[in-house]
Amino acid sequence: MDGLVVEADAAHHMSIMLIAADDRPPPELELVVDYRCPFAYLAHQHSVRSTGEQLGISFYNLNLGLCPDPGQLLIDPRHHRALLAMRAVLACALANPVLAETVHAGMFDSFHRDGRSLHRPQTIESVLAACGFDPALLRDSNLAAEVDRRLAVDFRRQLDRAVTGVPAWFRRGRRIETGTDLPTSYESR
């Protein structure tokens, strides 16, 4: 299983880890999200308040169903807008681990609470700025290449684990099906 980009601890949130490459072992409990999914948002909000465990966050873009090759997903311009938030969060995690969790929560809140489009670069940049990041960070080509490499690894992992939608829960690397005591919803097919 792939490892971690960063671990971040905020006083008002549980500890999360942003999963993406092979740095360290993953946490026991993992939630796969897409920032645009309302069920992933609710699962994340509930887990932050109630599970009391360190939570691993990894990414899955529902456009994978239309483009099942992660390498192509990152190259094909039709999918770029859907990846803006994921790319931004991982870039922040690599640049400043302490603030990355705030950006992660900010992406969910911006879309679901504030009704802002994550397809607009201005939204992504405003979330970064509000969390103390210079939006110019997203124009660093070396960082962007590393972020895309990590996203490709993560997307491939979701395909290998047969994730078909979000939220998707894993405990110790094994899928937790709907109907358990964890907050989840019927997965998109």
VMD Tcl script that draws the C-alpha trace (Angstrom):
set ca {
  {0.00 0.00 0.00}
  {1.15 3.50 -0.71}
  {2.39 5.76 2.03}
  {1.91 9.30 3.12}
  {2.58 12.77 1.96}
  {2.11 14.46 5.29}
  {0.54 14.28 8.71}
  {-1.16 17.42 9.98}
  {-2.72 18.11 13.37}
  {-5.13 20.98 13.99}
  {-6.69 21.69 17.38}
  {-10.26 21.66 16.06}
  {-9.87 18.69 13.73}
  {-8.69 15.16 14.18}
  {-5.30 14.23 12.85}
  {-5.32 13.45 9.12}
  {-2.78 12.12 6.68}
  {-2.85 12.91 2.99}
  {-2.06 9.67 1.19}
  {-0.19 9.71 -2.10}
  {3.24 8.10 -2.34}
  {5.39 5.57 -0.56}
  {6.82 7.54 2.36}
  {5.44 5.73 5.44}
  {2.81 3.12 6.33}
  {-0.79 4.33 5.99}
  {-3.03 5.03 8.97}
  {-5.40 2.32 10.15}
  {-8.52 4.16 8.90}
  {-8.66 5.70 5.43}
  {-11.34 7.72 3.65}
  {-11.26 8.18 -0.13}
  {-12.74 11.51 -1.22}
  {-13.57 13.77 -4.13}
  {-14.11 17.35 -2.95}
  {-17.23 17.73 -5.10}
  {-19.10 14.76 -3.62}
  {-21.67 15.72 -0.95}
  {-21.50 12.23 0.58}
  {-17.72 12.44 0.89}
  {-18.11 15.86 2.51}
  {-20.62 14.52 5.06}
  {-18.48 11.43 5.75}
  {-15.43 13.64 6.27}
  {-17.29 16.07 8.54}
  {-18.70 13.22 10.63}
  {-15.40 11.38 10.89}
  {-13.52 14.53 11.94}
  {-15.97 15.00 14.81}
  {-16.58 11.45 15.94}
  {-14.17 8.67 15.09}
  {-11.35 9.76 17.37}
  {-8.82 8.03 15.14}
  {-6.14 9.29 12.85}
  {-7.76 9.47 9.42}
  {-5.96 8.92 6.12}
  {-7.33 10.92 3.20}
  {-6.72 9.78 -0.34}
  {-8.22 11.06 -3.55}
  {-10.43 9.59 -6.20}
  {-11.82 11.54 -9.11}
  {-15.10 10.23 -10.48}
  {-13.88 11.10 -13.98}
  {-11.76 7.96 -13.70}
  {-14.88 6.11 -14.78}
  {-14.65 7.94 -18.10}
  {-10.87 7.75 -18.31}
  {-9.61 4.66 -16.45}
  {-5.93 5.30 -17.20}
  {-4.57 7.58 -14.44}
  {-1.71 8.71 -16.67}
  {-4.17 9.85 -19.32}
  {-6.39 11.53 -16.74}
  {-3.55 13.82 -15.76}
  {-2.69 14.62 -19.40}
  {-6.16 14.98 -20.95}
  {-7.24 18.65 -20.65}
  {-10.92 17.65 -20.28}
  {-10.17 16.41 -16.77}
  {-7.84 19.16 -15.53}
  {-10.50 21.34 -13.95}
  {-11.78 18.50 -11.79}
  {-8.27 17.97 -10.46}
  {-7.52 21.55 -9.42}
  {-8.49 21.10 -5.77}
  {-6.71 17.76 -5.38}
  {-3.55 19.13 -6.94}
  {-3.66 22.24 -4.76}
  {-4.10 20.29 -1.51}
  {-1.18 17.97 -2.30}
  {1.02 20.90 -3.34}
  {0.28 22.55 -0.01}
  {0.97 19.30 1.83}
  {4.40 19.09 0.22}
  {5.15 22.77 0.82}
  {3.87 23.18 4.39}
  {2.56 20.09 6.21}
  {1.26 22.08 9.17}
  {-1.25 24.07 7.09}
  {-2.24 21.35 4.61}
  {-5.18 20.05 6.66}
  {-6.70 23.53 6.70}
  {-6.55 23.70 2.90}
  {-8.08 20.21 2.68}
  {-11.05 21.25 4.86}
  {-11.23 24.59 3.01}
  {-11.79 22.87 -0.34}
  {-14.76 20.93 1.04}
  {-16.20 24.02 2.74}
  {-15.72 26.26 -0.28}
  {-17.70 23.92 -2.52}
  {-20.38 22.58 -0.16}
  {-20.88 25.33 2.39}
  {-20.10 28.40 0.28}
  {-21.33 27.10 -3.10}
  {-18.15 28.07 -4.95}
  {-16.95 26.16 -8.01}
  {-13.76 24.15 -7.62}
  {-13.44 24.30 -11.41}
  {-12.38 27.93 -11.18}
  {-8.72 28.66 -10.47}
  {-9.82 31.81 -8.61}
  {-11.67 29.67 -6.04}
  {-8.66 27.43 -5.49}
  {-6.35 30.44 -5.16}
  {-8.67 32.14 -2.66}
  {-8.80 29.00 -0.49}
  {-5.00 28.82 -0.53}
  {-4.63 32.50 0.32}
  {-7.15 32.23 3.17}
  {-5.08 29.36 4.59}
  {-1.79 31.24 4.42}
  {-0.41 29.90 1.14}
  {0.83 31.98 -1.77}
  {-1.25 30.88 -4.79}
  {1.95 31.17 -6.86}
  {2.85 27.83 -5.29}
  {0.63 26.22 -7.93}
  {2.84 27.55 -10.71}
  {5.98 25.76 -9.46}
  {6.62 23.26 -12.27}
  {8.81 20.93 -10.18}
  {6.20 20.76 -7.44}
  {3.42 20.25 -10.01}
  {5.31 17.30 -11.52}
  {5.69 15.67 -8.09}
  {2.02 16.28 -7.27}
  {0.93 14.69 -10.56}
  {3.22 11.71 -9.96}
  {1.66 11.16 -6.53}
  {-1.89 11.59 -7.85}
  {-1.23 9.02 -10.59}
  {-0.03 6.55 -7.94}
  {-3.09 7.24 -5.81}
  {-5.55 6.99 -8.71}
  {-4.00 3.70 -9.82}
  {-4.33 2.42 -6.26}
  {-8.04 3.24 -6.23}
  {-8.53 1.36 -9.49}
  {-6.57 -1.62 -8.15}
  {-8.75 -1.63 -5.03}
  {-11.92 -1.48 -7.19}
  {-13.10 1.84 -5.77}
  {-16.07 2.89 -7.88}
  {-17.13 6.01 -6.03}
  {-16.79 8.09 -2.90}
  {-16.81 8.01 0.02}
  {-14.95 4.75 0.28}
  {-13.65 3.51 3.63}
  {-10.71 1.22 4.33}
  {-9.48 -0.14 7.65}
  {-5.99 -1.65 7.70}
  {-6.07 -1.73 3.90}
  {-9.34 -3.68 3.69}
  {-12.54 -2.24 2.30}
  {-15.28 -1.47 4.82}
  {-18.64 -1.94 3.16}
  {-21.74 0.20 3.58}
  {-23.79 -0.82 6.61}
  {-20.95 -0.64 9.11}
  {-20.91 1.90 11.91}
  {-18.80 4.28 9.82}
  {-20.43 7.18 7.95}
  {-20.76 6.24 4.29}
  {-23.30 6.28 1.50}
  {-24.26 4.23 -1.47}
  {-21.34 4.47 -3.86}
  {-21.72 6.06 -7.27}
  {-21.59 3.45 -10.00}
}
mol new
graphics top color blue
foreach p $ca { graphics top sphere $p radius 0.5 }
foreach p [lrange $ca 0 end-1] q [lrange $ca 1 end] { graphics top cylinder $p $q radius 0.2 }
display resetview
